[in-house]
Amino acid sequence: MGTVDLSVYRKDFPMLDGKTMNGHPLVYFDNAATTLKPRKVIDTVLKYYEEETTNVERGDSALSALVSAKYENVRKIIAKFIGCDPEEVVYTSGATGALNLLAEGYGMKFLSEGNVILTTEEEHASNLLPWFRVCERTGAKMRYIPLTEEGRVTEENVRSSMDEHVKIVTLAGVSNVLGYEAPLKGIADIAHEYGAVFAVDGAQAVPHFELNMKEMGIDFLSFSSHKMCGPSGAGVLYGRKELLEKMDPANLGGGSNARFDRYGKIILREVPDKFEAGTQPIEGILGMGAAAEYLMEIGMDKIHAYEKELRDYLVKRMEELPNVKVYNPDAETGIVTFNVEGVFPQDAGSYLSSRGIALRSGQHCAKILPDFLKVPGTVRASLYFYNTKEECDTLIEALKTCTVENAVDIFI
Ligand SMILES: Cc1ncc(COP(=O)(O)O)c(C=O)c1O
């Protein structure tokens, strides 16, 4: 396709090898929910179960030493992937786990009455609910950056929302509904000018383009392995080392302490270990490392360019359909959010599923955004580098027959 053709990578994905849904070849357009897994990742996980099962960083066996080394090496891979130091990579259960750790370990500790958490109305629940709780418990307040008419966050709007009360600016690098990229470097500079820290919910950004923590001045970044071709159950909180050192862990237990005594005196280990109490999802973390290597081998720039070209193609074709309204025609990423005239989003989703197309409908966990869009819900096709123009054509053909009668027919 066009300038970059990544279809050669389809062969790496067993789910793309002849799988059908409802009697049609599967068209997987639900990548913002979770991505498919390439053979390299599946083999890494299988290898752990078949040949390398052991706990890590606890055992005296040669096997434990071997797997512990691989497990620690994933920190180096992730550090290369997002441009930071390995000890700044904290393993978590995913983006939600990372955001809760941040809210608990930083928000609860450093915020108090009179402080402001600056965010947007298009955030995923996982980047709002933990902060609501911080506000409830500390007396801090949430403030929302006004979005442009299109639904974008701009540097100007961030600047006009800043004052000395703002202690944290936290927002999605890419909105999971509208697919817009936030101007992260500029926002980091503005936040720092006011002495605030800048936390990026990278769940929809990290899998799709290159981010460099040092160059962009990002203080915290959270993301999930399963949205970047890795296994579920694993993820990362990146934090600038000085900030991680000041933060409290959300969990306490084995592995995170250097020692403790019967009187309750606890000496925690250094970062990042102090945050990783208990056995972590070892196979998930090994698989996440394999996924990051796989994406870097393809090249994040190529992934980004290919997705943009593919989404532009899909939007152009959708705009030819009189019954389809696209809400984010100019977004930079593979998320295309739309509605079919007169068809309830969930009914459209079910109808498209009956035609072999997997996507998502509803509010996409961003439950304040519908007020902004002035619709109760939307349908979201989210593309990744293994999707093709032909699959976009399949969606277009299905949308042509997506009427209220046909959508309801499938339930009868
Ligand atoms: C923007 C954004 N943030 C956070 C999350 C939460 O990710 P997870 O469910 O993997 O923890 C999602 C998931 O869809 C998301 O899209």
The ligand as an ORCA input file, in Angstrom:
! r2SCAN-3c Opt
* xyz 0 1
  C      -6.457      5.804     26.812
  C      -6.540      4.570     27.663
  N      -6.076      4.608     28.905
  C      -6.092      3.544     29.713
  C      -6.631      2.353     29.293
  C      -6.652      1.189     30.221
  O      -5.863      0.154     29.720
  P      -5.869     -1.279     30.414
  O      -7.299     -1.739     30.414
  O      -5.002     -2.108     29.545
  O      -5.334     -1.117     31.787
  C      -7.156      2.266     28.003
  C      -7.785      1.027     27.526
  O      -8.545      0.997     26.603
  C      -7.097      3.395     27.161
  O      -7.564      3.369     25.913
*
